[in-house]
Amino acid sequence: MRRPSAPSRPAYLQLVRASAWYDLVVTAGFATPWTYALVHDSLSSMGGALGLGVLPALDPMQTLYANLMGSVVVVWALLRIVRPLPSHGLFDGAARVLFATWQAYALGHGAPRLLWPFLAMEAAFGLAQLWPGWWTRRTGRGLASHPIGRRAGAHGCDTP
């Protein structure tokens, strides 16, 4: 069985780190009940003002799940900031596909349109992190033949 290969070019690792910083900024407020209450109120107000819909009223279970998600994503983001690895990018890309799928499902079932920008970012980072690995595996040519690898200008970092 062949292991999926992960790109290891410096540009790819910068992408992994950038997606981690995005996650940290966006989800840090979800990590505690007190900060989540502030984020919830701010997002709901912004959604109402922009005509994108308001969030449902806070309840203890919603807060618990928001805090669990926020805590895990903050820790995952810190790992990718401190030690970005190619495999972290592939796993993060897969997680983003899942997040985007469930966000699309929620939107299809009446969630506020305020969710659209978050879905767009999940899809963009997911595609950006998965595409180079897919390219390498599909073509059998290293990342140097992919546009992200050519722009990086690095040599000799392809994984088999």
N, C-alpha and C positions, 0 to 999 in steps of 0.2 A: 504494500500500500504506500502510495506516495504522499509525503507530507506537503501541505500547501506551502509554497514559498512566499516569503515576505520581502518586499523591497527594502534595501538598507541604505539608499542614497541619503546624503545630508538633507536634501530638499524634502524627502519623504518624512524624515524624523522631525523636521521643522513643522510640517503639517500635523503630525501626531501631537506635538507640543502645542500648536495653535488651537487645535480642537480641544485640548485639555484646558487651556486658559479660558476658552469660551464656556466650557462646562462649569468651571469653577465660578466664573462671574455670574452665570445664569442660575446656577443651582445652589450656591452657598446659602442664600436666603431661605431655602426649603429645609435646611438641616435642623432647625430647632422650632419648637412651637411658637416662640415669641417672634422670631424673624419671619416665619411663614405667615403669621397673621398680618404682618406689615406688607409682605410681598403680595399676599392674597388681596388685601384691600387696594393696593396700588394697581395691580393688574386689572382688578374688577373696575376700578374707577377709569383707568385708561381705556379699557374695552368699551365701557359705556360712553365715554366722551367721543371715541372714534366710531361709534356705531357698530362695533364688532361683537357686542354682547357682553353681559356681565357674568361673573363666576357665581356658582351656587353658594349659598350661605355656608360658612365654616361649620364643621361638626367634628367631634373627636376622632372618628375613623378616617375622615378625609385628611385631617391634620397628621395622624399617625402615618398613613401611607406616604404623604408628602415628605414627612421627616425621614422615613426609611429610605425613600428614593434619594432625597437630598444628601443624606449621610453617605450612602454608598457611592453616589456620583462624585461627591467631593473627595473622598478617599481615592477613587479611581483616577480622578483628574490630577491629584497631587502625585500619584505614582508616575503618570505620563509626563508631568512637568519635570520631576526630579530625575527620572530615568526613562526617557522615551526609547522604546525598542520597536523594531519593525513588527514583531508579533503583537505588540500592544495596539498598533494601528489597525491590523486586521481584525482583532477581537473588538476593538472599538467600532470599526466600520460595521461589523455584524450586529453589534448592540444597537447602533443607530438605525439599521434597517428595521429591527424589531420595534424600536421607539417610534419611528415614522409610521410603521404599519398600524400600531395601536392608536397613534394620534389621528391617522386617516380614518380608522374605524370610529373613533369618538366623534370626529367631525361629521361623518356620515350618519351618526345617530343623534345629532342635535347639539353637540358641544359648541360653545361660543367660537365664532370665527377668529377670535383673538389667538387661537391655537395655530393658525396658518403660518405665521412667521417662524414659529418654533419648528413646525413640520418641515418648512423649507430649509432651515439650517441643519436639521438632522439628516435630511436627504442629501444635501450638498456635502456635508462632511463625510457621510457614509459612503457616497459614491467616490469622493476624492480619495478616501483611504482604501477602498476595496479595488478600485480600477487598476492601479499599478500591479497589484498581486495577481489579478485576473489576467492582465496583459502578459506578465511574465510566464504564467502557467500555460496560457493558451498558445502563445507563439513559440515558447521554448527559447526565446531570445531574452537576454537579460534586460534589466530595467534601462540600460544605456540606450536601447533602441526605442524606448517610450519617450514621448515628449518631456515628461517630468524629469527623466534621467538625463536627457540631453541638455536641458536647461541647467541642471545642477552642476554639470561639468566635472563631476567626480569620476574617479577611475577605480575599477577593480573591486567593487563592493557587492556585486550581484550574488544572490544566493541561488543554489541549484534548485 
